[in-house]
């Protein structure tokens, strides 16, 4: 799977949008971009994933650049409970089955 | 729909004892993945199982560790003769099919004294 690069930490004011970048410049055409978060050593929580198009769900939006070499996870109105480590993962999705490869992630601190 | 369940949530063992960690996947999920998170580190893949089959165990130590996912019942990760370095959080994830999203359980925190 392609390697991803994320800033180690970010701050965000409560109520503001949190924009978390991820670089995956070596991504292949059959690799999806997945985002998970881990709140204080709990189990990782799935947030969203996409291949080419931008995606939105009740938790977040995922913006993928046209060349697919980078993406941004957007939490539209961050709350204190969104403080967590956010992991951007690229993953081949095929019948062979693939594990998730977690990097260091971005530690997001939402401040009042 | 209940999520992935793991038990026990906390497990304390003395060096040389055995640890058994259980994972019940989400209803309708037949694919199970185990990951380990050492203190202050990221999650690392250990093993991937389907019902009654180990598909990929490339991340699991060759000695003392084994995993199973029987036809009936939960998946079991077994660690024999535990050592202090086995102290970690062990997470299980499940998915309904190999291409689908993996959903994680709350983890089992193993402490070896």
Interface residues (C-beta under 8 A of the other chain):
Chain A: X34 X36 X41 X42 X43 X44 X45 X46 X49 X87 X93 X94 X95 X96 X97 X98 X99 X100 X101 X102 X103 X104 X105
Chain B: X4 X31 X33 X35 X37 X42 X43 X44 X45 X48 X55 X56 X59 X89 X91 X93 X98 X99 X101 X102 X103 X104 X105 X106 X107
